[in-house]
Amino acid sequence: MVICGDDNKRAALLIRRSIEERDERESLSYQKEMCLKKAESEGLDVIETIVEEKSAYNLSIEKRPALQKILNMMMDNKIDYLICWQKSRLIRDIGDEAIITALLIETGCQVLFADSSELPMDTKEDNDVNRLLHMIKTWSDQAEVSKLRARIKQHLRTRASLGKYVGGTYTGYEWNKHTKQMVQIPGEIDIVKRIFHLYLYTGYSAKQIAQLLNEEGMKTKKQKKFYPYTVVSILQSKIYCGYYRWGYTTSKRRAAPEKAEGYEHHVDWIKPIITLEEWNRVQNIMISRSGKKRGESNNQIPKSSFLLSGKIYCGFCGNKMHGRNGTTIYTRKDGRKTVSEYFRYVCNSLNPHPVPKRVDSQKLDYQIFVSLVHEVKKLDRNALLETVQSELDNVFSELVNEKKGYQVQIEKHQKAIENLLINVEKTTDLDLLTIYGDRIKVKKNEVGDYRKRVRFIEDRLKKVEINQKDLEEFLVYLGTIEQFETFNQERKKLYMDNLVDQVVLNGDKVEIKLKWDLIDQTLNEVVTSINMDVNLKIDNPAI
């Protein structure tokens, strides 16, 4: 249902900070300037500019209030256009792509990119190739986020290996970025000292310490009540004896921290409140008091990771179904007991259902993988590749023409500079020399600006070539699903997350919504929607 008319010209700008500002084109000011120029060229009225000061490279829609505000403006019919610098400023996640695209189609709002090399986003027409291209681009951006995360972690690891502070909050301390020191917070540090004293010298347990502090009205760093686990986290932190740890994890209940490519340094940028000997004594006391000793394993991890977790719904009541595993003990005729393990998807609704409310999760997961393989095999990859290649060639051609235009301007300005230099040699008039000098300076600045634009376009041309490679890799990625029976659970889960949008279970009928545009075998053409519905029938799904 379109609620915005074509004559409406209300626009909002979305400006998002990049976690890596490698040049001025990734700065907030440059993005805003280019978005305003785009609005002016399109004859749009900018009613609001929304800036995401914090990088959103690793955040979902729910954790981006600025983006939520934009989406609410769309649904409330307050804007007709959304303008941003590049698509990566708006979306970098496959799941978010489906949500935002569906909302754009429903509201009729249009997205414009200020970067001319970005592929336009067509949501008003049934342009399936355009949508598939954008899905592939987002898939590529999502992979880039993973690489970015790895670069950031490597940077932190390098600093930590040198004993430098790379983050972390500690009760009683705060980081002073000017002095590069951890400074004590009056009052708060006294609580920490008291916790160590009570535990080490009075025999109080973590539970008793938390109860005592709460009775006295003490608050944590976040102004909340003390709980036993809060006290334990303070007692286990080695920062209080002057040792800074990075890259340590505790994977088991009450287990000693395990080094995971991390570092531990005795640092000089913090003033300790206890000695290393006292800290070690605290750790030994915790081990001696714990009912379940450190290093002991927890209950066995379930063998099934429930591949459809978060995606499967009850077709009768609409509630989300949950994974449940356990064991059932059977008594045989000869008196022997047999233990059988089960894994199920269960609807927890208390209302009566005309269909079973549970299904064998492993059987359903297998059936859906078989269905995915069937749909992928129907893809006419050569035809799809040719169509997408044509689209990319158009973008490539536009960038080449824009680059040639800038090169013509560079030659024009360089010729003007040569003529001005000739005039300088022919005159001794100081006023004329000043005028010529100013003009030469302006022309050189313009040449420098055009050369920057040429370099930027050359970078965009390389990215267009990468998009072609991404498409081929994407098709290969889809094709590898045919070997799903050899995959481990983690890889199967990854395919489910990338290809399955939703599964609705209604008795022995199963509806699957896929995320990608696929080929319809009967019509021999691209399906007219981003999602595709697949129907299955599973025999005797109830357990």
C-alpha positions in Angstrom: 0.0 0.0 0.0 1.6 3.3 -1.1 0.9 6.2 1.2 3.3 8.7 -0.4 2.5 10.4 -3.7 5.1 11.0 -6.4 4.6 14.8 -6.1 5.7 14.9 -2.5 9.3 16.2 -2.1 9.9 15.7 1.7 13.3 14.2 2.3 15.4 13.2 5.3 19.2 12.8 5.4 20.9 9.9 7.2 24.6 10.6 8.0 26.5 7.8 9.7 30.0 7.8 11.1 32.5 5.3 9.7 34.6 3.4 12.2 37.6 3.9 9.8 37.7 7.4 8.4 40.4 6.7 5.8 39.7 9.9 3.8 37.5 13.0 3.9 34.8 11.2 1.9 34.0 9.1 5.0 33.7 12.1 7.3 30.3 13.3 8.6 30.7 16.8 7.1 31.5 15.5 3.6 28.6 13.1 3.7 26.2 15.8 4.7 27.5 18.2 2.0 27.1 15.6 -0.7 23.6 14.5 0.5 22.5 18.2 0.5 23.7 18.6 -3.1 21.8 15.5 -4.1 18.6 16.8 -2.5 19.1 20.1 -4.3 19.7 18.4 -7.7 16.5 16.4 -7.2 14.5 19.4 -6.1 13.7 17.9 -2.7 13.0 19.7 0.6 15.2 18.5 3.5 13.0 18.5 6.6 15.5 16.7 8.9 19.1 15.6 9.0 19.7 12.6 11.3 23.3 11.9 12.3 24.6 8.6 13.7 27.6 9.8 15.7 28.5 6.2 16.8 29.6 3.7 14.2 27.0 1.1 13.5 29.2 -1.5 11.8 28.3 -4.2 14.2 24.8 -3.1 15.3 21.3 -4.4 14.2 18.3 -2.1 13.6 17.1 -2.5 17.2 20.4 -1.0 18.4 20.4 2.0 16.0 18.0 4.6 17.3 18.8 7.0 14.5 17.7 4.4 11.9 14.7 3.5 13.9 13.7 7.2 13.8 14.0 7.2 10.0 11.9 4.1 9.7 9.2 5.6 12.0 9.1 8.7 9.8 8.5 6.5 6.8 5.6 4.7 8.5 4.1 7.9 9.8 4.2 9.4 6.2 6.5 12.2 7.2 9.0 11.8 4.4 9.0 10.7 0.8 12.7 10.3 0.3 15.7 9.1 2.3 19.1 10.3 1.1 22.4 8.9 2.3 26.0 8.9 1.0 26.4 5.2 0.2 24.4 2.1 0.9 26.9 0.9 3.5 25.8 4.0 5.5 22.3 2.5 5.6 22.5 -1.3 5.5 25.3 -3.8 6.1 23.3 -6.9 7.1 21.3 -9.4 5.1 18.5 -9.5 7.7 18.2 -5.7 7.9 18.1 -5.6 4.0 14.9 -7.6 3.9 13.2 -5.6 6.6 14.1 -2.2 5.2 13.3 -3.1 1.6 9.9 -4.4 2.6 9.2 -1.2 4.5 10.2 0.9 1.5 7.9 -1.0 -0.8 5.0 -0.7 1.7 5.4 3.0 2.4 6.4 4.1 -1.1 9.4 5.9 0.3 12.4 6.1 -2.1 16.1 5.8 -1.2 18.7 8.0 -3.0 22.4 7.7 -2.8 24.6 10.8 -3.1 27.5 8.8 -4.4 26.9 8.6 -8.1 28.7 5.3 -8.4 26.2 3.5 -6.1 23.6 1.3 -7.9 20.2 3.0 -7.6 17.7 1.3 -5.3 14.5 0.7 -7.2 11.6 -0.2 -4.8 8.7 1.3 -6.9 8.9 -1.2 -9.8 9.2 -5.0 -9.9 12.9 -4.8 -10.8 14.1 -8.2 -9.6 17.6 -7.8 -10.9 18.1 -4.6 -9.1 16.9 -6.2 -5.8 19.2 -9.2 -6.3 22.2 -6.9 -7.0 21.5 -5.1 -3.8 21.2 -8.3 -1.8 24.5 -9.5 -3.2 26.1 -6.0 -2.4 24.8 -6.3 1.2 26.1 -9.8 1.4 29.5 -8.5 0.3 29.3 -5.6 2.8 28.5 -8.0 5.6 31.7 -10.0 4.7 33.6 -6.7 4.8 32.2 -6.0 8.4 33.8 -9.3 9.4 37.1 -8.2 8.0 36.8 -4.9 9.7 36.1 -6.6 13.0 39.2 -8.7 12.5 41.3 -5.5 11.8 40.0 -3.8 14.9 40.7 -6.9 17.0 44.2 -7.1 15.6 44.8 -3.4 16.5 43.6 -4.0 20.0 45.8 -7.1 20.3 48.9 -5.2 19.2 48.3 -2.4 21.8 47.5 -5.0 24.5 50.7 -6.9 23.8 52.6 -3.6 24.6 50.7 -3.3 27.9 48.6 -0.4 26.8 45.0 0.2 27.8 42.5 -0.9 25.1 39.2 -0.6 27.0 37.3 -2.0 29.9 35.5 -0.6 32.9 36.3 -1.4 36.5 34.5 -0.6 39.7 36.5 2.1 41.6 38.5 3.3 38.6 37.9 5.4 35.5 40.3 6.1 32.6 41.7 9.6 32.2 42.3 10.1 28.5 44.4 13.2 29.1 46.9 11.7 31.6 46.6 8.2 30.2 46.1 6.9 33.7 43.5 4.9 35.7 42.3 7.2 38.5 40.5 6.2 41.6 36.9 7.3 42.1 36.4 8.4 45.7 33.7 6.4 47.5 33.6 3.7 44.8 37.1 2.6 45.4 36.4 2.3 49.1 33.6 -0.2 48.4 36.1 -2.3 46.4 38.7 -2.2 49.2 36.0 -3.2 51.7 34.9 -6.2 49.5 38.5 -7.6 49.4 38.9 -7.0 53.2 35.6 -8.7 54.1 36.3 -11.7 51.9 40.0 -12.1 52.8 40.1 -11.3 56.5 36.6 -11.7 57.9 35.4 -14.9 56.2 32.4 -13.3 54.5 31.1 -15.1 51.4 30.2 -13.3 48.2 26.5 -13.6 49.0 27.0 -12.2 52.5 29.1 -9.3 51.2 26.4 -8.4 48.6 23.7 -8.6 51.3 25.6 -6.3 53.7 26.4 -3.7 51.0 22.7 -3.6 49.9 21.6 -3.2 53.6 23.9 -0.2 53.8 22.4 1.3 50.7 25.6 0.9 48.6 25.3 0.9 44.8 27.4 -0.6 42.0 29.1 1.4 39.3 25.9 1.4 37.3 23.9 2.5 40.4 22.3 -0.9 40.9 22.0 -3.4 43.7 24.9 -5.8 44.5 24.5 -9.4 43.6 26.9 -12.3 44.5 28.1 -12.5 40.9 28.9 -8.8 41.0 31.1 -9.3 44.0 32.7 -12.4 42.4 33.6 -10.4 39.3 35.4 -7.8 41.4 37.3 -10.4 43.4 38.4 -12.2 40.2 39.6 -9.0 38.4 43.4 -8.8 38.5 43.4 -5.1 37.7 43.2 -4.3 41.5 46.7 -5.6 42.1 48.1 -3.7 39.1 47.9 -6.4 36.4 46.0 -5.7 33.2 44.6 -8.6 31.3 43.3 -8.7 27.8 42.0 -11.7 25.8 41.2 -13.9 28.8 37.9 -15.8 28.9 36.1 -17.9 31.5 34.3 -20.7 29.6 33.3 -22.9 32.5 31.4 -22.1 35.7 33.9 -21.0 38.4 36.7 -21.8 36.1 40.0 -20.0 36.1 40.4 -17.5 33.2 41.8 -19.1 30.1 44.2 -17.3 27.9 42.8 -16.9 24.4 45.6 -15.2 22.4 45.6 -12.6 25.2 48.1 -10.8 27.3 48.8 -10.0 30.9 51.1 -7.2 32.0 52.0 -5.5 35.2 51.3 -1.9 34.2 52.3 1.5 35.6 49.1 3.4 34.6 47.1 2.1 37.6 47.6 2.4 41.3 46.8 -1.0 42.9 44.8 -1.4 46.1 46.0 -4.9 47.0 49.1 -6.9 46.5 49.6 -9.8 44.0 49.9 -12.2 47.0 46.6 -11.0 48.5 44.9 -11.5 45.1 46.2 -15.0 44.8 45.0 -15.8 48.3 41.5 -14.6 47.3 41.5 -16.9 44.3 42.6 -19.9 46.4 39.8 -19.2 48.9 37.2 -19.1 46.1 38.4 -22.5 44.9 38.3 -24.1 48.3 34.8 -22.8 49.0 33.2 -23.7 45.6 31.0 -26.7 45.6 31.7 -27.3 41.9 35.5 -27.0 41.6 37.1 -24.9 38.9 37.7 -26.7 35.7 34.9 -29.2 36.1 32.7 -29.5 33.0 29.1 -28.5 33.0 26.2 -30.6 31.6 26.8 -32.0 28.2 26.1 -29.6 25.4 23.2 -30.7 23.2 24.2 -32.3 19.9 21.7 -30.2 18.0 22.0 -26.5 17.6 18.3 -26.2 16.4 19.1 -24.8 12.9 15.7 -23.0 12.7 16.0 -21.3 16.1 14.3 -17.9 15.9 12.8 -18.6 12.5 10.1 -21.2 13.0 6.5 -20.3 13.9 3.3 -22.1 14.7 0.9 -21.8 11.8 -2.2 -22.0 14.0 -1.5 -19.4 16.7 1.4 -17.5 15.1 3.6 -18.0 18.2 7.4 -18.6 17.8 8.3 -22.2 18.4 11.2 -23.1 20.6 13.8 -25.8 20.6 13.7 -28.4 23.3 15.8 -31.4 23.9 15.9 -34.2 26.5 15.8 -38.0 27.0 13.0 -40.5 27.3 13.4 -43.8 29.2 11.5 -46.8 27.7 11.1 -50.2 29.4 11.5 -53.1 27.1 9.4 -56.3 27.3 12.5 -58.1 28.8 12.6 -55.5 31.6 15.7 -53.6 30.2 15.5 -49.8 30.2 16.4 -47.9 27.0 17.2 -44.2 26.9 16.2 -42.3 23.8 17.4 -38.7 23.1 14.9 -36.3 21.4 15.1 -32.8 19.8 11.9 -31.0 19.1 10.5 -27.6 18.0 7.6 -26.9 20.4 4.8 -24.3 20.5 4.4 -23.3 24.1 0.9 -21.9 23.7 -1.6 -23.2 26.3 -4.5 -23.0 24.0 -5.7 -26.2 22.3 -4.5 -26.8 18.8 -6.2 -28.8 16.0 -2.6 -29.8 14.9 0.3 -31.2 16.9 2.3 -28.5 18.7 5.7 -30.3 18.4 7.8 -31.7 15.6 11.1 -33.6 15.3 13.6 -30.7 14.8 16.3 -32.9 13.1 13.8 -34.3 10.6 12.4 -30.9 9.8 15.9 -29.4 9.4 16.8 -32.1 7.0 13.6 -31.7 4.9 14.2 -28.0 4.6 17.8 -28.5 3.4 16.5 -30.8 0.8 14.0 -28.2 -0.3 16.7 -25.5 -0.5 18.9 -27.7 -2.7 15.9 -28.3 -5.0 15.3 -24.5 -5.4 19.0 -23.7 -5.9 19.3 -26.4 -8.7 16.5 -24.5 -10.6 18.6 -21.4 -10.9 19.5 -20.5 -14.5 22.9 -19.2 -13.4 24.2 -18.3 -16.9 21.1 -16.1 -17.7 21.3 -14.5 -14.2 25.0 -13.8 -14.6 24.5 -12.2 -18.0 21.7 -9.9 -16.7 23.7 -8.8 -13.7 26.8 -8.4 -15.7 24.9 -6.0 -18.0 23.8 -4.0 -15.0 27.3 -3.8 -13.7 28.6 -2.8 -17.1 26.2 0.1 -17.2 27.5 1.3 -13.8 31.1 0.8 -15.0 30.4 2.8 -18.2 28.9 5.7 -16.2 31.9 5.9 -13.9 34.3 5.8 -16.9 32.4 8.7 -18.6 32.5 10.7 -15.4 36.2 10.1 -15.1 36.8 11.3 -18.7 34.8 14.4 -17.9 37.1 15.2 -14.9 40.2 14.5 -17.0 38.9 17.0 -19.7 38.5 19.6 -16.9 42.1 18.9 -15.7 43.5 19.4 -19.2 41.5 22.6 -19.6 42.7 24.1 -16.3 46.3 23.0 -17.0 46.2 24.8 -20.3 44.8 27.9 -18.6 47.7 27.8 -16.1 50.2 27.6 -18.9 48.7 30.7 -20.6 48.7 32.6 -17.2 52.4 31.7 -16.8 53.1 33.1 -20.3 51.3 36.3 -19.3 53.4 36.5 -16.1 56.6 36.4 -18.1 55.4 39.2 -20.4 54.6 41.8 -17.7 56.3 43.6 -14.9 53.1 45.3 -13.6 52.8 44.3 -9.9 49.0 44.5 -9.9 48.7 42.2 -12.9 51.3 39.8 -11.4 49.1 39.6 -8.3 46.0 38.9 -10.3 47.7 36.3 -12.4 49.2 34.7 -9.3 45.8 34.4 -7.6 44.2 32.9 -10.7 47.0 30.4 -11.0 46.5 29.4 -7.4 42.8 28.9 -7.9 43.3 26.9 -11.0 45.9 24.6 -9.3 43.4 24.0 -6.4 40.7 23.1 -8.9 43.1 20.7 -10.7 44.0 19.1 -7.4 40.2 18.7 -6.6 39.5 17.1 -9.9 42.5 14.7 -9.5 41.1 13.7 -6.1 37.7 13.0 -7.8 39.5 10.9 -10.5 41.3 8.8 -7.8 38.0 8.3 -6.0 36.3 7.1 -9.2 39.2 4.8 -9.9 38.7 3.3 -6.4 34.9 2.9 -7.2 35.8 1.2 -10.5 37.8 -1.3 -8.6 34.9 -2.0 -6.3 32.6 -2.5 -9.3 35.0 -5.2 -10.5 34.9 -6.7 -7.0 31.1 -6.8 -7.3 31.4 -9.0 -10.3 33.7 -11.4 -8.4 31.2 -11.3 -5.5 28.4 -12.4 -7.8 30.4 -15.4 -9.0 31.4 -16.3 -5.4 27.8 -15.9 -4.3 26.6 -18.4 -7.0 29.3 -20.8 -6.0 28.2 -20.3 -2.4 24.7 -21.2 -3.3 25.9 -24.2 -5.2 27.8 -25.7 -2.3 24.6 -26.3 -0.4 24.1 -29.5 -2.4 26.8 -31.1 -0.2 24.9 -30.1 3.0 24.9 -33.7 4.3 28.7 -33.4 4.8 28.5 -30.0 6.6 29.0 -29.7 10.4 26.3 -28.0 12.5 27.9 -24.6 12.4 28.0 -24.5 8.6 24.4 -25.8 8.3 23.4 -23.0 10.7 25.1 -20.4 8.6 23.2 -21.5 5.5 19.9 -21.4 7.3 20.6 -17.9 8.6 21.6 -16.7 5.1 18.9 -18.3 3.0 15.8 -18.9 5.2 13.7 -16.0 6.3 10.9 -17.8 8.1 9.3 -21.2 8.5 5.6 -21.7 9.4 4.6 -25.1 10.6 0.9 -26.2 10.4 0.6 -29.9 11.0 2.2 -31.8 8.2 2.3 -28.6 6.0 5.4 -26.4 6.1 5.7 -23.0 4.5 9.3 -21.7 3.9 10.1 -18.1 3.0 13.4 -17.8 1.3 15.5 -14.5 1.3 16.8 -14.6 -2.3 15.3 -14.0 -5.8 15.3 -17.4 -7.5 14.2 -18.7 -10.9 10.7 -20.0 -11.3 11.1 -23.3 -13.2 7.6 -23.2 -14.8 7.8 -19.6 -16.0 11.6 -19.6 -16.7 12.0 -16.1 -15.3 13.0 -14.4 -12.1 10.5 -14.5 -9.3 8.8 -11.1 -8.8 9.6 -10.9 -5.0 12.6 -10.8 -2.9 11.2 -13.7 -0.8 10.0 -16.9 -2.2 7.5 -19.3 -0.6 8.2 -23.0 -0.7 5.6 -25.6 0.5 6.6 -29.0 2.0 4.6 -31.9 3.3 6.2 -33.9 6.1 4.8 -37.3 7.0 4.0 -37.9 10.7 5.9 -34.8 12.0 4.5 -35.1 15.6 6.4 -37.0 18.3 
